[in-house]
Amino acid sequence: MGELRELIEKMNNHPEYISKKKDRVFQFDLKDEGTIQVVLRDGKANLYESQDEEADVTLQLSEKIS
């Protein structure tokens, strides 16, 4: 999940790429780690280790890719 945290940090350091986009919720259903959501809202990206929002896009992954 470190890679996702790095991605969120980069997105928040350069919000011009997401600030004019529609709000979105990306959900990752990870077989061994549970559910993770990336929420893009109001020009800010957040990472949650839960399923609190209704997802616009859901990816179901069964194993980690190295």
C-alpha positions as CSV (number, residue, x, y, z in Angstrom):
1,M,0.0,0.0,0.0
2,G,3.1,2.2,0.1
3,E,2.8,2.8,-3.6
4,L,-0.8,4.1,-3.2
5,R,0.3,6.5,-0.4
6,E,3.1,7.8,-2.7
7,L,0.6,8.3,-5.5
8,I,-1.8,10.2,-3.2
9,E,1.0,12.4,-2.0
10,K,2.1,13.2,-5.6
11,M,-1.5,14.0,-6.5
12,N,-1.9,16.4,-3.5
13,N,1.5,18.0,-4.3
14,H,0.2,18.8,-7.8
15,P,-3.6,19.3,-7.4
16,E,-3.8,21.1,-10.8
17,Y,-4.2,17.7,-12.4
18,I,-7.2,16.7,-10.3
19,S,-8.8,20.0,-9.2
20,K,-11.0,20.4,-12.3
21,K,-12.0,16.8,-12.6
22,K,-15.3,15.3,-11.3
23,D,-15.2,13.8,-7.9
24,R,-14.5,10.1,-8.0
25,V,-14.2,7.1,-5.7
26,F,-11.8,4.3,-6.7
27,Q,-12.1,1.1,-4.7
28,F,-9.5,-1.7,-4.5
29,D,-10.8,-5.0,-3.1
30,L,-7.5,-6.7,-2.2
31,K,-7.8,-10.5,-1.4
32,D,-5.3,-10.4,1.4
33,E,-5.6,-6.8,2.7
34,G,-9.3,-5.9,2.4
35,T,-10.8,-2.8,0.9
36,I,-9.0,0.4,0.1
37,Q,-10.6,3.5,-1.3
38,V,-9.0,6.4,-3.1
39,V,-11.3,9.4,-2.9
40,L,-10.8,12.4,-5.3
41,R,-12.9,15.3,-4.0
42,D,-12.6,19.0,-4.2
43,G,-9.2,18.9,-5.8
44,K,-7.7,16.6,-3.0
45,A,-6.9,12.9,-2.9
46,N,-7.4,10.8,0.2
47,L,-6.7,7.2,1.0
48,Y,-9.0,5.2,3.3
49,E,-8.7,1.6,4.5
50,S,-12.4,1.1,4.5
51,Q,-15.5,1.0,2.3
52,D,-17.3,4.2,3.5
53,E,-18.1,5.7,0.1
54,E,-20.0,4.4,-2.9
55,A,-17.4,3.5,-5.5
56,D,-17.4,4.8,-9.1
57,V,-14.8,2.2,-10.1
58,T,-14.0,-1.1,-8.3
59,L,-11.0,-3.3,-8.9
60,Q,-10.9,-6.8,-7.4
61,L,-7.3,-8.0,-7.1
62,S,-6.2,-11.4,-5.9
63,E,-2.5,-11.1,-5.6
64,K,0.3,-8.5,-5.3
65,I,2.3,-7.7,-8.4
66,S,6.0,-7.1,-7.8
